[in-house]
């Protein structure tokens, strides 16, 4: 039980610390692109993909046209659309590839990554810096130093800190979008599925 409590504290600490890196203008640009896009496509691999799907669901609840890349009902992307691409490392092949295709078709690329200098970060028209331990850091040269100093990052294995922080940040973006779009929780609830 003690490991679980310590892990929860580490995750919450990461979310609190990560918010210090948020750039107000970047968030504003990110939200404006979403509001002004005809269609919003979201993509992420693995657990980042689950965060992307959760965001797409909320965008739909807001009354926006949202699609998950790779789903059978996703249409073609055009210049008046945008793609929200999530990758901690900013180098995940499938995510970078989707962002490149979107960019080549004239659409806006929005990124959530821990590495703005990455391929994905460089492709982005706007990005949110999400500080979190990513899979890229698991094998880095500082691993032994962190262990010696008691920084047991295994309490947030692989990309856990990044993925959960991304999920929280995107839910916070939804709250801001609700305000900008004059939407209430009742408006969102009215669009929630009734087929379950």
C-alpha positions as CSV (number, residue, x, y, z in Angstrom):
1,X,0.0,0.0,0.0
2,X,2.9,2.4,0.7
3,X,4.3,2.0,-2.8
4,X,0.8,2.8,-4.2
5,X,0.5,6.0,-2.1
6,X,4.0,7.1,-3.0
7,X,3.3,6.5,-6.7
8,X,0.1,8.6,-6.5
9,X,2.0,11.4,-4.8
10,X,4.7,11.2,-7.6
11,X,2.1,11.4,-10.3
12,X,0.3,14.4,-8.6
13,X,3.6,16.1,-8.0
14,X,4.5,15.7,-11.7
15,X,1.1,17.3,-12.7
16,X,1.6,20.2,-10.3
17,X,5.2,20.8,-11.5
18,X,4.4,20.4,-15.2
19,X,1.9,23.3,-15.0
20,X,4.7,25.7,-14.4
21,X,5.9,25.1,-18.0
22,X,2.6,26.0,-19.5
23,X,2.8,29.0,-21.9
24,X,-0.4,31.1,-21.8
25,X,0.0,32.3,-25.4
26,X,0.6,28.8,-26.7
27,X,-2.5,27.6,-24.9
28,X,-4.5,30.5,-26.4
29,X,-3.2,29.6,-29.9
30,X,-3.9,25.9,-29.4
31,X,-7.5,26.6,-28.3
32,X,-8.1,29.1,-31.1
33,X,-7.0,26.6,-33.8
34,X,-9.3,24.0,-32.3
35,X,-12.3,26.3,-32.3
36,X,-11.7,27.6,-35.8
37,X,-11.1,24.1,-37.4
38,X,-13.8,22.4,-39.4
39,X,-12.6,19.0,-38.2
40,X,-10.3,18.1,-35.4
41,X,-8.3,14.8,-35.7
42,X,-6.6,13.3,-32.7
43,X,-3.8,10.8,-32.6
44,X,-1.5,9.1,-30.1
45,X,0.1,5.7,-29.7
46,X,-0.7,3.3,-26.9
47,X,-1.7,5.0,-23.7
48,X,-1.2,8.4,-25.3
49,X,-3.8,7.2,-27.8
50,X,-6.3,6.6,-24.9
51,X,-5.7,10.2,-23.8
52,X,-6.3,11.3,-27.4
53,X,-9.6,9.4,-27.5
54,X,-10.8,10.9,-24.2
55,X,-10.1,14.3,-25.7
56,X,-11.9,13.6,-28.9
57,X,-15.0,12.5,-26.9
58,X,-15.0,15.8,-25.0
59,X,-14.6,17.7,-28.3
60,X,-17.7,15.9,-29.6
61,X,-19.5,16.8,-26.4
62,X,-18.6,20.4,-27.1
63,X,-20.4,20.1,-30.5
64,X,-17.1,20.1,-32.4
65,X,-16.4,17.7,-35.3
66,X,-13.7,15.3,-33.9
67,X,-12.2,12.1,-35.3
68,X,-9.7,9.6,-34.0
69,X,-7.0,8.9,-36.6
70,X,-7.1,5.2,-37.6
71,X,-10.8,4.7,-36.9
72,X,-12.9,3.6,-39.9
73,X,-15.1,6.6,-39.9
74,X,-12.3,9.2,-40.1
75,X,-12.5,11.2,-43.3
76,X,-9.7,12.9,-45.2
77,X,-8.0,15.8,-43.6
78,X,-8.0,19.2,-45.4
79,X,-6.5,22.7,-44.9
80,X,-9.3,23.9,-42.7
81,X,-8.8,21.0,-40.3
82,X,-6.3,20.4,-37.6
83,X,-4.6,17.4,-36.0
84,X,-3.8,17.0,-32.3
85,X,-0.8,14.8,-32.1
86,X,0.4,13.3,-28.7
87,X,3.9,11.9,-28.3
88,X,6.1,12.3,-25.2
89,X,9.3,11.8,-27.2
90,X,7.9,13.6,-30.2
91,X,9.5,10.9,-32.3
92,X,6.9,8.1,-32.4
93,X,6.9,7.1,-36.1
94,X,3.1,6.7,-36.6
95,X,2.4,10.0,-34.9
96,X,5.1,11.9,-36.7
97,X,4.0,10.4,-40.0
98,X,0.3,11.4,-39.4
99,X,1.5,15.0,-38.5
100,X,3.6,15.2,-41.7
101,X,0.7,14.1,-43.9
102,X,-1.6,16.6,-42.2
103,X,1.0,19.4,-42.6
104,X,1.5,18.5,-46.3
105,X,-2.2,18.7,-46.8
106,X,-2.3,22.3,-45.4
107,X,-3.9,21.5,-42.1
108,X,-2.7,22.8,-38.7
109,X,-0.6,20.6,-36.4
110,X,-1.1,20.8,-32.7
111,X,1.3,18.8,-30.5
112,X,1.6,17.7,-26.9
113,X,5.2,16.6,-26.2
114,X,7.9,16.7,-23.6
115,X,10.4,17.6,-26.4
116,X,9.6,20.7,-28.4
117,X,12.8,20.3,-30.4
118,X,11.7,16.9,-31.6
119,X,10.4,16.1,-35.1
120,X,6.8,16.5,-33.9
121,X,7.6,19.7,-32.0
122,X,9.2,21.2,-35.2
123,X,6.2,20.3,-37.3
124,X,3.7,21.9,-34.9
125,X,1.9,25.1,-35.5
126,X,1.3,25.2,-31.8
127,X,2.3,22.9,-29.0
128,X,1.8,22.3,-25.3
129,X,4.9,21.4,-23.4
130,X,4.0,18.5,-21.2
131,X,6.8,17.7,-18.7
132,X,6.8,14.1,-17.7
133,X,9.1,11.2,-17.7
134,X,8.8,9.5,-21.1
135,X,9.8,6.1,-22.3
136,X,12.8,7.9,-24.0
137,X,14.2,8.6,-20.5
138,X,14.1,4.9,-19.3
139,X,17.4,4.0,-20.9
140,X,19.2,7.4,-20.6
141,X,22.6,7.8,-19.1
142,X,21.3,9.5,-16.0
143,X,19.3,6.5,-14.8
144,X,22.0,5.3,-12.3
145,X,22.4,8.8,-10.9
146,X,18.7,9.1,-10.3
147,X,18.6,5.8,-8.5
148,X,21.6,6.7,-6.3
149,X,19.9,10.0,-5.3
150,X,16.6,8.2,-4.5
151,X,14.7,9.4,-7.5
152,X,12.8,6.1,-8.1
153,X,11.1,7.0,-11.3
154,X,9.9,3.4,-11.6
155,X,6.9,4.6,-9.5
156,X,5.7,6.2,-12.7
157,X,6.8,3.5,-15.2
158,X,7.5,4.3,-18.9
159,X,5.3,7.2,-20.0
160,X,2.9,7.2,-17.1
161,X,3.7,10.7,-15.8
162,X,3.5,12.1,-19.4
163,X,0.2,10.3,-20.3
164,X,-1.6,11.2,-17.1
165,X,-0.4,14.8,-17.2
166,X,-1.5,15.0,-20.8
167,X,-5.0,13.7,-19.9
168,X,-5.3,16.3,-17.1
169,X,-4.1,19.2,-19.4
170,X,-6.5,18.2,-22.1
171,X,-9.4,18.1,-19.7
172,X,-8.4,21.6,-18.5
173,X,-8.3,22.7,-22.2
174,X,-11.9,21.4,-22.4
175,X,-12.9,23.6,-19.5
176,X,-11.4,26.6,-21.2
177,X,-13.1,25.7,-24.5
178,X,-16.5,25.4,-22.6
179,X,-16.1,29.0,-21.4
180,X,-15.0,30.4,-24.8
181,X,-17.8,28.6,-26.6
182,X,-20.4,29.5,-23.9
183,X,-21.1,25.8,-23.3
184,X,-22.5,24.4,-20.0
185,X,-22.2,21.0,-18.6
186,X,-25.9,20.5,-19.5
187,X,-24.9,21.3,-23.2
188,X,-22.2,18.6,-23.1
189,X,-24.5,16.1,-21.4
190,X,-27.1,16.6,-24.1
191,X,-24.6,15.4,-26.6
192,X,-23.5,12.4,-24.5
193,X,-24.3,9.0,-26.0
194,X,-27.6,7.5,-25.1
195,X,-26.9,4.1,-26.7
196,X,-25.0,2.5,-23.9
